[in-house]
Amino acid sequence: MKAKDLKNSILQMAIEGKLVPQDPSDEPASVLLERIREEKHKLIAEGKAKFPKGGESIIYIGSDGSPYEKKVDAKGRVTSDKCIANEVPFEELPEGWAWARLETVYNFIDYRGKTPHKSPSGVRLMTASNIRQGYIDYTREEYISEDEYATRLSRGETHRGDLLFTTEAPMGYCAICEMKRCSCGQRVITLQNYGTVGPDNALFCQIILSPLFQIQVKDHATGTTAKGIKAAVLKELFLPIPPLAEQRRIVERVNELMPLVEEYGELEDAREELDAALPGRLRKSVLQLAVQGGLVPQDPADEPAGVLLERIRGQRRQLVAEGEMKAPKGGESIIFAGSDGRRYEKRVDARGRESEPVCIEDEIPFEIPESWEWRRLGSLVLNRGQKRPEARFAYIDISSIDNVNQKLGQETVINAADAPSRARKLVAKNDVLYATVRPYLHNACIVDKDFNIKPIASTGFAVLSCLDGFLPSFLLYFLVSPSFDSYANANENAKGVAYPAINDNRLYRALVPVVSAGLF
């Protein structure tokens, strides 16, 4: 159950008399309603309130146990008396409770048709945009002049503690007025107790916001673009009235429960945030475990990574001899563990001459299993180079990549004459594509399909063709792992502000763990 549903359930229990126990010694609600009527009649006699159109409503329980309503005119004559069992929201009220129309309980102060003239200062104007569900938002400030405020008093004066109800845009919001002096906009109605007699407004603010009352509001709303409820209709809506003593007990209980509901809501929000983030976090954790050798157990019978690396070195030498790739500048990189347990790197040129080893322990991002080894990315992949398209081709752009699942989507077939300037990189099946611009977006994938025509990739990619036995799937997992993210997006590697990018030299210098092909 969500926090909002829990709050609504508590309010529903409250207005059905199920939140606190009834006390037979409580003065019944009918006595409170009679006092309210007496106070109302005084105000009518003084010209401070109007007698209800259609007569005063008095709801009572008939001998058959059903609710009835009689209407009484200004002279005390009963003009109608009928059963309203099919009108009230629910029929059975707790002992001592009563039904009443909203107008029976509250005097309406309504400024509809009286457009306020805004002023830089003066008396605070409370508009529908200030009234929220149970509280007032003071961030929007508007005022009317003292003179205009004086003229508006002819319709009534809003007091601290009154209820403020929005009739439109938004419809049905309610809050307690906290200001000593203010005036309301056209879409706000002040619900004011008759004199000093009335219900507990803290409770009735919540009742008005409860599903029971809000359903009545929506059922009686009019309008198409913006729904609203007319004051005359609002006056006729029903309220369940508990005994005054029970109202206070309900308020005490609601005040005890609402902080718990808010705490529950905060926990719920945190859980939803965790649920939303968990798949991504879990995926990152799994990837990091995988590239560190912590996802599956090591098998001593597996071929060591060193054997795989020897085959890769042999393939590189052959490709260099055939002119398919260039010998690395400065010699081939070989990384090994020294007698002191630290990692060192040496370079071997085309004649087999070795450089002095250099300790690179501070570059090692994490520990790997004993049978694994570290290599520079450039030692493990082939760069197929670039070429301007000469015929129709399948263009793979950054937008071709599903960067959530790291999958290749639909390429675009383009004529050579219409080729974008970035359509240059040669690519083949099983190559790994890695977008070097904004690497944190993870626009990376394996080219996992055959093409009917020659594919060309954007220069926004590094095209990484894995050498013998170095699996494209493992390389892709590594490139989108948190560890490589830290490297690729570090300030010294990703240059640029709006579109940070890692260049080929930095990319190929990245340290990659090498594992036996049998593990992936």
Contacts in CASP RR format, 6 or more apart in sequence:
PFRMAT RR
TARGET T0000
AUTHOR 0000-0000-0000
METHOD contacts of the structure
MODEL  1
MKAKDLKNSILQMAIEGKLVPQDPSDEPASVLLERIREEKHKLIAEGKAK
FPKGGESIIYIGSDGSPYEKKVDAKGRVTSDKCIANEVPFEELPEGWAWA
RLETVYNFIDYRGKTPHKSPSGVRLMTASNIRQGYIDYTREEYISEDEYA
TRLSRGETHRGDLLFTTEAPMGYCAICEMKRCSCGQRVITLQNYGTVGPD
NALFCQIILSPLFQIQVKDHATGTTAKGIKAAVLKELFLPIPPLAEQRRI
VERVNELMPLVEEYGELEDAREELDAALPGRLRKSVLQLAVQGGLVPQDP
ADEPAGVLLERIRGQRRQLVAEGEMKAPKGGESIIFAGSDGRRYEKRVDA
RGRESEPVCIEDEIPFEIPESWEWRRLGSLVLNRGQKRPEARFAYIDISS
IDNVNQKLGQETVINAADAPSRARKLVAKNDVLYATVRPYLHNACIVDKD
FNIKPIASTGFAVLSCLDGFLPSFLLYFLVSPSFDSYANANENAKGVAYP
AINDNRLYRALVPVVSAGLF
1 9 0 8 1.000
2 265 0 8 1.000
2 268 0 8 1.000
3 261 0 8 1.000
3 262 0 8 1.000
3 264 0 8 1.000
3 265 0 8 1.000
3 268 0 8 1.000
6 261 0 8 1.000
6 264 0 8 1.000
7 258 0 8 1.000
7 261 0 8 1.000
8 210 0 8 1.000
8 211 0 8 1.000
10 19 0 8 1.000
10 254 0 8 1.000
10 257 0 8 1.000
10 258 0 8 1.000
10 261 0 8 1.000
11 206 0 8 1.000
11 207 0 8 1.000
11 209 0 8 1.000
11 210 0 8 1.000
11 211 0 8 1.000
11 254 0 8 1.000
12 210 0 8 1.000
12 211 0 8 1.000
12 212 0 8 1.000
13 19 0 8 1.000
14 20 0 8 1.000
14 203 0 8 1.000
14 206 0 8 1.000
14 207 0 8 1.000
14 210 0 8 1.000
14 250 0 8 1.000
14 253 0 8 1.000
14 254 0 8 1.000
15 207 0 8 1.000
15 210 0 8 1.000
15 212 0 8 1.000
15 240 0 8 1.000
16 90 0 8 1.000
16 94 0 8 1.000
16 240 0 8 1.000
17 94 0 8 1.000
17 97 0 8 1.000
17 242 0 8 1.000
17 246 0 8 1.000
17 250 0 8 1.000
19 250 0 8 1.000
19 253 0 8 1.000
19 254 0 8 1.000
20 246 0 8 1.000
20 249 0 8 1.000
20 250 0 8 1.000
20 253 0 8 1.000
22 94 0 8 1.000
22 95 0 8 1.000
22 96 0 8 1.000
22 246 0 8 1.000
23 243 0 8 1.000
23 245 0 8 1.000
23 246 0 8 1.000
24 95 0 8 1.000
26 96 0 8 1.000
26 243 0 8 1.000
26 244 0 8 1.000
26 245 0 8 1.000
26 246 0 8 1.000
27 243 0 8 1.000
27 244 0 8 1.000
27 245 0 8 1.000
28 96 0 8 1.000
28 97 0 8 1.000
28 98 0 8 1.000
28 243 0 8 1.000
29 96 0 8 1.000
29 97 0 8 1.000
29 98 0 8 1.000
29 241 0 8 1.000
29 242 0 8 1.000
29 243 0 8 1.000
29 244 0 8 1.000
30 60 0 8 1.000
30 96 0 8 1.000
30 98 0 8 1.000
32 197 0 8 1.000
32 198 0 8 1.000
32 199 0 8 1.000
32 241 0 8 1.000
32 243 0 8 1.000
32 244 0 8 1.000
33 98 0 8 1.000
33 100 0 8 1.000
33 104 0 8 1.000
33 105 0 8 1.000
33 241 0 8 1.000
35 197 0 8 1.000
35 198 0 8 1.000
36 104 0 8 1.000
36 105 0 8 1.000
36 193 0 8 1.000
36 194 0 8 1.000
36 197 0 8 1.000
36 198 0 8 1.000
37 56 0 8 1.000
37 58 0 8 1.000
37 104 0 8 1.000
38 197 0 8 1.000
39 194 0 8 1.000
39 195 0 8 1.000
39 196 0 8 1.000
39 197 0 8 1.000
39 198 0 8 1.000
40 49 0 8 1.000
40 107 0 8 1.000
40 194 0 8 1.000
42 195 0 8 1.000
43 49 0 8 1.000
43 107 0 8 1.000
43 194 0 8 1.000
43 195 0 8 1.000
44 50 0 8 1.000
44 51 0 8 1.000
49 107 0 8 1.000
49 194 0 8 1.000
51 74 0 8 1.000
52 103 0 8 1.000
52 235 0 8 1.000
53 232 0 8 1.000
54 71 0 8 1.000
54 73 0 8 1.000
54 79 0 8 1.000
55 71 0 8 1.000
55 72 0 8 1.000
55 73 0 8 1.000
55 74 0 8 1.000
55 79 0 8 1.000
56 71 0 8 1.000
56 72 0 8 1.000
56 73 0 8 1.000
56 104 0 8 1.000
57 69 0 8 1.000
57 70 0 8 1.000
57 71 0 8 1.000
57 100 0 8 1.000
57 101 0 8 1.000
57 103 0 8 1.000
57 104 0 8 1.000
58 69 0 8 1.000
58 70 0 8 1.000
58 71 0 8 1.000
58 72 0 8 1.000
58 104 0 8 1.000
59 67 0 8 1.000
59 68 0 8 1.000
59 69 0 8 1.000
59 84 0 8 1.000
59 98 0 8 1.000
59 99 0 8 1.000
59 100 0 8 1.000
59 101 0 8 1.000
59 104 0 8 1.000
60 67 0 8 1.000
60 68 0 8 1.000
60 69 0 8 1.000
60 70 0 8 1.000
60 98 0 8 1.000
61 67 0 8 1.000
61 68 0 8 1.000
62 68 0 8 1.000
66 83 0 8 1.000
66 85 0 8 1.000
66 91 0 8 1.000
67 83 0 8 1.000
67 84 0 8 1.000
67 85 0 8 1.000
67 88 0 8 1.000
67 91 0 8 1.000
67 99 0 8 1.000
68 81 0 8 1.000
68 82 0 8 1.000
68 83 0 8 1.000
68 84 0 8 1.000
69 80 0 8 1.000
69 81 0 8 1.000
69 82 0 8 1.000
69 84 0 8 1.000
70 78 0 8 1.000
70 80 0 8 1.000
70 81 0 8 1.000
70 82 0 8 1.000
71 78 0 8 1.000
71 79 0 8 1.000
71 80 0 8 1.000
71 81 0 8 1.000
72 78 0 8 1.000
72 79 0 8 1.000
73 79 0 8 1.000
84 99 0 8 1.000
85 91 0 8 1.000
87 238 0 8 1.000
88 99 0 8 1.000
88 238 0 8 1.000
89 212 0 8 1.000
89 215 0 8 1.000
89 216 0 8 1.000
89 238 0 8 1.000
89 240 0 8 1.000
90 212 0 8 1.000
93 99 0 8 1.000
93 240 0 8 1.000
94 242 0 8 1.000
96 242 0 8 1.000
96 243 0 8 1.000
97 240 0 8 1.000
97 241 0 8 1.000
97 242 0 8 1.000
97 243 0 8 1.000
98 240 0 8 1.000
98 241 0 8 1.000
99 238 0 8 1.000
99 239 0 8 1.000
99 240 0 8 1.000
99 241 0 8 1.000
100 238 0 8 1.000
100 239 0 8 1.000
100 241 0 8 1.000
101 235 0 8 1.000
101 236 0 8 1.000
101 237 0 8 1.000
101 238 0 8 1.000
101 239 0 8 1.000
102 191 0 8 1.000
102 234 0 8 1.000
102 235 0 8 1.000
102 236 0 8 1.000
102 237 0 8 1.000
102 238 0 8 1.000
102 239 0 8 1.000
103 235 0 8 1.000
103 236 0 8 1.000
105 198 0 8 1.000
105 199 0 8 1.000
105 204 0 8 1.000
105 239 0 8 1.000
105 241 0 8 1.000
106 163 0 8 1.000
106 191 0 8 1.000
106 192 0 8 1.000
106 193 0 8 1.000
106 194 0 8 1.000
107 191 0 8 1.000
107 192 0 8 1.000
107 193 0 8 1.000
107 194 0 8 1.000
108 189 0 8 1.000
108 190 0 8 1.000
108 191 0 8 1.000
108 192 0 8 1.000
108 231 0 8 1.000
108 234 0 8 1.000
108 235 0 8 1.000
109 155 0 8 1.000
109 156 0 8 1.000
109 157 0 8 1.000
109 158 0 8 1.000
109 162 0 8 1.000
109 184 0 8 1.000
109 189 0 8 1.000
109 190 0 8 1.000
109 192 0 8 1.000
110 155 0 8 1.000
110 189 0 8 1.000
110 190 0 8 1.000
110 231 0 8 1.000
111 152 0 8 1.000
111 155 0 8 1.000
111 183 0 8 1.000
111 184 0 8 1.000
111 185 0 8 1.000
111 186 0 8 1.000
111 188 0 8 1.000
112 167 0 8 1.000
112 186 0 8 1.000
112 187 0 8 1.000
112 231 0 8 1.000
113 186 0 8 1.000
114 152 0 8 1.000
114 155 0 8 1.000
114 186 0 8 1.000
115 186 0 8 1.000
116 125 0 8 1.000
116 142 0 8 1.000
116 144 0 8 1.000
116 148 0 8 1.000
116 152 0 8 1.000
116 183 0 8 1.000
116 185 0 8 1.000
116 186 0 8 1.000
117 144 0 8 1.000
117 145 0 8 1.000
117 148 0 8 1.000
118 125 0 8 1.000
118 142 0 8 1.000
118 143 0 8 1.000
118 144 0 8 1.000
119 143 0 8 1.000
119 144 0 8 1.000
119 145 0 8 1.000
119 148 0 8 1.000
120 143 0 8 1.000
121 143 0 8 1.000
122 143 0 8 1.000
122 144 0 8 1.000
122 145 0 8 1.000
122 146 0 8 1.000
122 149 0 8 1.000
123 143 0 8 1.000
123 144 0 8 1.000
123 145 0 8 1.000
123 146 0 8 1.000
123 148 0 8 1.000
123 149 0 8 1.000
123 181 0 8 1.000
123 182 0 8 1.000
123 183 0 8 1.000
124 141 0 8 1.000
124 142 0 8 1.000
124 143 0 8 1.000
124 179 0 8 1.000
124 181 0 8 1.000
124 182 0 8 1.000
124 183 0 8 1.000
125 142 0 8 1.000
125 143 0 8 1.000
125 144 0 8 1.000
125 182 0 8 1.000
125 183 0 8 1.000
125 184 0 8 1.000
125 185 0 8 1.000
126 136 0 8 1.000
126 158 0 8 1.000
126 164 0 8 1.000
126 177 0 8 1.000
126 179 0 8 1.000
126 182 0 8 1.000
126 183 0 8 1.000
126 184 0 8 1.000
126 185 0 8 1.000
126 188 0 8 1.000
127 140 0 8 1.000
127 142 0 8 1.000
127 184 0 8 1.000
127 185 0 8 1.000
127 187 0 8 1.000
127 188 0 8 1.000
128 166 0 8 1.000
128 167 0 8 1.000
128 168 0 8 1.000
128 169 0 8 1.000
128 170 0 8 1.000
128 173 0 8 1.000
128 185 0 8 1.000
128 187 0 8 1.000
128 188 0 8 1.000
129 137 0 8 1.000
129 140 0 8 1.000
130 136 0 8 1.000
130 137 0 8 1.000
130 138 0 8 1.000
130 140 0 8 1.000
131 137 0 8 1.000
131 164 0 8 1.000
131 165 0 8 1.000
131 166 0 8 1.000
131 170 0 8 1.000
131 173 0 8 1.000
131 174 0 8 1.000
131 175 0 8 1.000
131 188 0 8 1.000
132 173 0 8 1.000
132 175 0 8 1.000
133 173 0 8 1.000
133 174 0 8 1.000
133 175 0 8 1.000
133 209 0 8 1.000
134 173 0 8 1.000
134 174 0 8 1.000
134 175 0 8 1.000
134 176 0 8 1.000
134 205 0 8 1.000
134 206 0 8 1.000
134 209 0 8 1.000
135 175 0 8 1.000
136 164 0 8 1.000
136 175 0 8 1.000
136 176 0 8 1.000
136 177 0 8 1.000
136 178 0 8 1.000
144 152 0 8 1.000
144 183 0 8 1.000
149 183 0 8 1.000
152 183 0 8 1.000
156 190 0 8 1.000
158 164 0 8 1.000
158 177 0 8 1.000
158 182 0 8 1.000
158 183 0 8 1.000
158 184 0 8 1.000
158 190 0 8 1.000
158 192 0 8 1.000
159 177 0 8 1.000
159 180 0 8 1.000
159 192 0 8 1.000
160 177 0 8 1.000
160 178 0 8 1.000
160 179 0 8 1.000
160 180 0 8 1.000
161 176 0 8 1.000
161 177 0 8 1.000
161 178 0 8 1.000
161 201 0 8 1.000
162 176 0 8 1.000
162 177 0 8 1.000
162 190 0 8 1.000
162 191 0 8 1.000
162 192 0 8 1.000
162 193 0 8 1.000
162 201 0 8 1.000
163 174 0 8 1.000
163 175 0 8 1.000
163 176 0 8 1.000
163 177 0 8 1.000
163 190 0 8 1.000
163 191 0 8 1.000
163 192 0 8 1.000
163 201 0 8 1.000
163 204 0 8 1.000
163 205 0 8 1.000
163 208 0 8 1.000
164 174 0 8 1.000
164 175 0 8 1.000
164 176 0 8 1.000
164 177 0 8 1.000
164 184 0 8 1.000
164 188 0 8 1.000
164 189 0 8 1.000
164 190 0 8 1.000
164 191 0 8 1.000
165 172 0 8 1.000
165 173 0 8 1.000
165 174 0 8 1.000
165 188 0 8 1.000
165 189 0 8 1.000
165 190 0 8 1.000
165 191 0 8 1.000
165 208 0 8 1.000
165 234 0 8 1.000
166 172 0 8 1.000
166 173 0 8 1.000
166 174 0 8 1.000
166 187 0 8 1.000
166 188 0 8 1.000
167 187 0 8 1.000
167 188 0 8 1.000
167 189 0 8 1.000
167 228 0 8 1.000
167 229 0 8 1.000
167 230 0 8 1.000
167 231 0 8 1.000
167 234 0 8 1.000
168 187 0 8 1.000
168 226 0 8 1.000
168 227 0 8 1.000
168 228 0 8 1.000
168 229 0 8 1.000
169 187 0 8 1.000
169 226 0 8 1.000
169 228 0 8 1.000
171 217 0 8 1.000
171 218 0 8 1.000
171 221 0 8 1.000
171 226 0 8 1.000
171 227 0 8 1.000
171 228 0 8 1.000
171 229 0 8 1.000
172 208 0 8 1.000
172 209 0 8 1.000
172 214 0 8 1.000
172 217 0 8 1.000
172 229 0 8 1.000
173 209 0 8 1.000
174 205 0 8 1.000
174 208 0 8 1.000
174 209 0 8 1.000
175 205 0 8 1.000
176 201 0 8 1.000
176 202 0 8 1.000
176 205 0 8 1.000
177 190 0 8 1.000
184 190 0 8 1.000
189 231 0 8 1.000
189 234 0 8 1.000
193 199 0 8 1.000
193 201 0 8 1.000
199 241 0 8 1.000
199 244 0 8 1.000
199 247 0 8 1.000
200 244 0 8 1.000
200 247 0 8 1.000
200 248 0 8 1.000
200 251 0 8 1.000
202 251 0 8 1.000
203 242 0 8 1.000
203 247 0 8 1.000
203 250 0 8 1.000
203 251 0 8 1.000
203 254 0 8 1.000
204 239 0 8 1.000
206 254 0 8 1.000
207 213 0 8 1.000
207 239 0 8 1.000
207 240 0 8 1.000
208 214 0 8 1.000
212 240 0 8 1.000
213 237 0 8 1.000
213 239 0 8 1.000
216 237 0 8 1.000
216 238 0 8 1.000
217 229 0 8 1.000
217 234 0 8 1.000
217 237 0 8 1.000
218 227 0 8 1.000
220 229 0 8 1.000
220 233 0 8 1.000
220 234 0 8 1.000
220 236 0 8 1.000
220 237 0 8 1.000
221 227 0 8 1.000
221 228 0 8 1.000
221 229 0 8 1.000
222 228 0 8 1.000
222 229 0 8 1.000
222 230 0 8 1.000
242 250 0 8 1.000
284 481 0 8 1.000
284 482 0 8 1.000
286 295 0 8 1.000
287 477 0 8 1.000
287 480 0 8 1.000
287 481 0 8 1.000
287 482 0 8 1.000
288 481 0 8 1.000
288 482 0 8 1.000
288 483 0 8 1.000
289 295 0 8 1.000
290 477 0 8 1.000
290 481 0 8 1.000
291 474 0 8 1.000
291 477 0 8 1.000
291 478 0 8 1.000
291 481 0 8 1.000
291 483 0 8 1.000
291 513 0 8 1.000
292 366 0 8 1.000
292 367 0 8 1.000
292 368 0 8 1.000
292 483 0 8 1.000
292 513 0 8 1.000
293 368 0 8 1.000
293 369 0 8 1.000
293 372 0 8 1.000
293 513 0 8 1.000
293 515 0 8 1.000
293 519 0 8 1.000
294 369 0 8 1.000
296 519 0 8 1.000
298 369 0 8 1.000
298 370 0 8 1.000
298 371 0 8 1.000
300 371 0 8 1.000
302 371 0 8 1.000
302 516 0 8 1.000
302 518 0 8 1.000
302 519 0 8 1.000
303 516 0 8 1.000
303 517 0 8 1.000
303 518 0 8 1.000
304 371 0 8 1.000
304 516 0 8 1.000
305 371 0 8 1.000
305 372 0 8 1.000
305 373 0 8 1.000
305 514 0 8 1.000
305 515 0 8 1.000
305 516 0 8 1.000
306 373 0 8 1.000
306 514 0 8 1.000
308 469 0 8 1.000
308 470 0 8 1.000
308 514 0 8 1.000
308 516 0 8 1.000
308 517 0 8 1.000
309 373 0 8 1.000
309 375 0 8 1.000
309 514 0 8 1.000
311 468 0 8 1.000
311 469 0 8 1.000
312 379 0 8 1.000
312 380 0 8 1.000
312 467 0 8 1.000
312 468 0 8 1.000
312 469 0 8 1.000
312 470 0 8 1.000
313 332 0 8 1.000
315 467 0 8 1.000
315 468 0 8 1.000
316 325 0 8 1.000
316 332 0 8 1.000
316 379 0 8 1.000
316 467 0 8 1.000
319 325 0 8 1.000
319 382 0 8 1.000
320 326 0 8 1.000
320 327 0 8 1.000
320 350 0 8 1.000
324 382 0 8 1.000
325 382 0 8 1.000
325 383 0 8 1.000
327 349 0 8 1.000
327 350 0 8 1.000
328 378 0 8 1.000
328 379 0 8 1.000
330 347 0 8 1.000
330 349 0 8 1.000
330 355 0 8 1.000
331 347 0 8 1.000
331 348 0 8 1.000
331 349 0 8 1.000
331 350 0 8 1.000
331 355 0 8 1.000
332 347 0 8 1.000
332 348 0 8 1.000
332 349 0 8 1.000
332 379 0 8 1.000
333 345 0 8 1.000
333 346 0 8 1.000
333 347 0 8 1.000
333 375 0 8 1.000
333 376 0 8 1.000
333 378 0 8 1.000
333 379 0 8 1.000
334 345 0 8 1.000
334 346 0 8 1.000
334 347 0 8 1.000
334 348 0 8 1.000
335 343 0 8 1.000
335 344 0 8 1.000
335 345 0 8 1.000
335 360 0 8 1.000
335 373 0 8 1.000
335 374 0 8 1.000
335 375 0 8 1.000
335 376 0 8 1.000
335 511 0 8 1.000
336 343 0 8 1.000
336 344 0 8 1.000
336 346 0 8 1.000
336 357 0 8 1.000
337 343 0 8 1.000
337 344 0 8 1.000
338 344 0 8 1.000
338 357 0 8 1.000
342 359 0 8 1.000
342 361 0 8 1.000
343 359 0 8 1.000
343 360 0 8 1.000
343 361 0 8 1.000
343 363 0 8 1.000
343 364 0 8 1.000
343 374 0 8 1.000
344 357 0 8 1.000
344 358 0 8 1.000
344 359 0 8 1.000
344 360 0 8 1.000
345 357 0 8 1.000
345 358 0 8 1.000
345 360 0 8 1.000
346 354 0 8 1.000
346 355 0 8 1.000
346 356 0 8 1.000
346 357 0 8 1.000
346 358 0 8 1.000
347 354 0 8 1.000
347 355 0 8 1.000
348 354 0 8 1.000
348 355 0 8 1.000
360 511 0 8 1.000
363 511 0 8 1.000
364 374 0 8 1.000
364 511 0 8 1.000
365 483 0 8 1.000
365 486 0 8 1.000
365 487 0 8 1.000
365 511 0 8 1.000
366 483 0 8 1.000
368 374 0 8 1.000
368 513 0 8 1.000
369 515 0 8 1.000
371 515 0 8 1.000
371 516 0 8 1.000
372 513 0 8 1.000
372 514 0 8 1.000
372 515 0 8 1.000
373 513 0 8 1.000
373 514 0 8 1.000
374 511 0 8 1.000
374 512 0 8 1.000
374 513 0 8 1.000
374 514 0 8 1.000
375 511 0 8 1.000
375 512 0 8 1.000
375 514 0 8 1.000
376 508 0 8 1.000
376 509 0 8 1.000
376 510 0 8 1.000
376 511 0 8 1.000
376 512 0 8 1.000
377 464 0 8 1.000
377 507 0 8 1.000
377 508 0 8 1.000
377 509 0 8 1.000
377 510 0 8 1.000
377 511 0 8 1.000
377 512 0 8 1.000
378 508 0 8 1.000
378 509 0 8 1.000
380 466 0 8 1.000
380 467 0 8 1.000
380 470 0 8 1.000
380 475 0 8 1.000
380 512 0 8 1.000
380 514 0 8 1.000
381 432 0 8 1.000
381 464 0 8 1.000
381 465 0 8 1.000
381 466 0 8 1.000
381 467 0 8 1.000
381 470 0 8 1.000
381 475 0 8 1.000
381 508 0 8 1.000
382 465 0 8 1.000
382 466 0 8 1.000
382 467 0 8 1.000
383 462 0 8 1.000
383 463 0 8 1.000
383 464 0 8 1.000
383 465 0 8 1.000
383 504 0 8 1.000
384 425 0 8 1.000
384 426 0 8 1.000
384 427 0 8 1.000
384 428 0 8 1.000
384 431 0 8 1.000
384 463 0 8 1.000
384 465 0 8 1.000
385 425 0 8 1.000
385 426 0 8 1.000
385 463 0 8 1.000
386 424 0 8 1.000
386 425 0 8 1.000
386 426 0 8 1.000
386 459 0 8 1.000
387 424 0 8 1.000
387 426 0 8 1.000
387 456 0 8 1.000
388 419 0 8 1.000
388 424 0 8 1.000
389 414 0 8 1.000
389 416 0 8 1.000
389 419 0 8 1.000
389 423 0 8 1.000
389 454 0 8 1.000
389 456 0 8 1.000
390 416 0 8 1.000
391 416 0 8 1.000
391 453 0 8 1.000
391 454 0 8 1.000
392 413 0 8 1.000
392 414 0 8 1.000
392 415 0 8 1.000
392 416 0 8 1.000
392 453 0 8 1.000
393 413 0 8 1.000
393 414 0 8 1.000
393 416 0 8 1.000
393 419 0 8 1.000
393 423 0 8 1.000
393 453 0 8 1.000
393 454 0 8 1.000
393 455 0 8 1.000
393 456 0 8 1.000
394 411 0 8 1.000
394 412 0 8 1.000
394 413 0 8 1.000
394 451 0 8 1.000
394 452 0 8 1.000
394 453 0 8 1.000
394 454 0 8 1.000
394 455 0 8 1.000
394 456 0 8 1.000
395 411 0 8 1.000
395 412 0 8 1.000
395 413 0 8 1.000
395 414 0 8 1.000
395 419 0 8 1.000
395 420 0 8 1.000
395 423 0 8 1.000
395 455 0 8 1.000
395 456 0 8 1.000
395 457 0 8 1.000
395 458 0 8 1.000
396 408 0 8 1.000
396 411 0 8 1.000
396 427 0 8 1.000
396 433 0 8 1.000
396 447 0 8 1.000
396 455 0 8 1.000
396 456 0 8 1.000
396 457 0 8 1.000
396 458 0 8 1.000
396 461 0 8 1.000
397 412 0 8 1.000
397 420 0 8 1.000
397 422 0 8 1.000
397 458 0 8 1.000
398 435 0 8 1.000
398 437 0 8 1.000
398 443 0 8 1.000
398 458 0 8 1.000
398 460 0 8 1.000
398 461 0 8 1.000
400 408 0 8 1.000
400 409 0 8 1.000
400 410 0 8 1.000
400 411 0 8 1.000
400 412 0 8 1.000
401 407 0 8 1.000
401 408 0 8 1.000
401 409 0 8 1.000
401 433 0 8 1.000
401 435 0 8 1.000
401 443 0 8 1.000
401 444 0 8 1.000
401 445 0 8 1.000
402 408 0 8 1.000
402 409 0 8 1.000
402 445 0 8 1.000
403 441 0 8 1.000
403 442 0 8 1.000
403 443 0 8 1.000
403 444 0 8 1.000
406 442 0 8 1.000
406 444 0 8 1.000
406 445 0 8 1.000
406 446 0 8 1.000
406 476 0 8 1.000
406 480 0 8 1.000
407 445 0 8 1.000
407 448 0 8 1.000
408 433 0 8 1.000
408 445 0 8 1.000
408 446 0 8 1.000
408 447 0 8 1.000
408 448 0 8 1.000
408 449 0 8 1.000
411 451 0 8 1.000
411 455 0 8 1.000
413 453 0 8 1.000
414 420 0 8 1.000
414 423 0 8 1.000
419 456 0 8 1.000
420 458 0 8 1.000
422 458 0 8 1.000
422 459 0 8 1.000
422 460 0 8 1.000
423 456 0 8 1.000
423 457 0 8 1.000
423 458 0 8 1.000
424 456 0 8 1.000
424 458 0 8 1.000
424 459 0 8 1.000
425 456 0 8 1.000
425 457 0 8 1.000
425 458 0 8 1.000
425 459 0 8 1.000
425 460 0 8 1.000
425 461 0 8 1.000
425 463 0 8 1.000
426 456 0 8 1.000
426 457 0 8 1.000
426 463 0 8 1.000
427 433 0 8 1.000
427 447 0 8 1.000
427 455 0 8 1.000
427 456 0 8 1.000
427 457 0 8 1.000
427 463 0 8 1.000
428 447 0 8 1.000
428 455 0 8 1.000
428 465 0 8 1.000
429 447 0 8 1.000
429 448 0 8 1.000
429 449 0 8 1.000
429 450 0 8 1.000
429 451 0 8 1.000
430 446 0 8 1.000
430 447 0 8 1.000
430 448 0 8 1.000
430 465 0 8 1.000
430 466 0 8 1.000
430 472 0 8 1.000
431 446 0 8 1.000
431 447 0 8 1.000
431 463 0 8 1.000
431 464 0 8 1.000
431 465 0 8 1.000
431 466 0 8 1.000
431 472 0 8 1.000
432 444 0 8 1.000
432 445 0 8 1.000
432 446 0 8 1.000
432 447 0 8 1.000
432 463 0 8 1.000
432 464 0 8 1.000
432 465 0 8 1.000
432 466 0 8 1.000
432 472 0 8 1.000
432 475 0 8 1.000
432 476 0 8 1.000
432 479 0 8 1.000
433 443 0 8 1.000
433 444 0 8 1.000
433 445 0 8 1.000
433 446 0 8 1.000
433 447 0 8 1.000
433 457 0 8 1.000
433 461 0 8 1.000
433 462 0 8 1.000
433 463 0 8 1.000
433 464 0 8 1.000
434 443 0 8 1.000
434 444 0 8 1.000
434 461 0 8 1.000
434 462 0 8 1.000
434 464 0 8 1.000
434 479 0 8 1.000
434 507 0 8 1.000
435 441 0 8 1.000
435 443 0 8 1.000
435 444 0 8 1.000
435 460 0 8 1.000
435 461 0 8 1.000
436 460 0 8 1.000
436 461 0 8 1.000
436 462 0 8 1.000
436 501 0 8 1.000
436 502 0 8 1.000
436 503 0 8 1.000
436 504 0 8 1.000
436 507 0 8 1.000
437 460 0 8 1.000
437 499 0 8 1.000
437 500 0 8 1.000
437 501 0 8 1.000
438 499 0 8 1.000
438 500 0 8 1.000
438 501 0 8 1.000
439 485 0 8 1.000
439 488 0 8 1.000
439 489 0 8 1.000
439 494 0 8 1.000
439 500 0 8 1.000
439 501 0 8 1.000
439 502 0 8 1.000
440 485 0 8 1.000
440 488 0 8 1.000
440 489 0 8 1.000
442 480 0 8 1.000
444 476 0 8 1.000
444 479 0 8 1.000
444 480 0 8 1.000
445 476 0 8 1.000
446 472 0 8 1.000
446 473 0 8 1.000
446 476 0 8 1.000
447 455 0 8 1.000
457 463 0 8 1.000
462 504 0 8 1.000
462 507 0 8 1.000
464 472 0 8 1.000
464 475 0 8 1.000
466 472 0 8 1.000
466 475 0 8 1.000
469 517 0 8 1.000
470 514 0 8 1.000
470 517 0 8 1.000
471 517 0 8 1.000
471 520 0 8 1.000
473 520 0 8 1.000
474 515 0 8 1.000
474 520 0 8 1.000
475 512 0 8 1.000
477 520 0 8 1.000
478 484 0 8 1.000
478 512 0 8 1.000
478 513 0 8 1.000
479 488 0 8 1.000
484 510 0 8 1.000
487 493 0 8 1.000
487 510 0 8 1.000
488 494 0 8 1.000
488 502 0 8 1.000
488 507 0 8 1.000
488 510 0 8 1.000
489 500 0 8 1.000
493 502 0 8 1.000
493 506 0 8 1.000
494 500 0 8 1.000
494 501 0 8 1.000
494 502 0 8 1.000
495 501 0 8 1.000
495 502 0 8 1.000
495 503 0 8 1.000
END
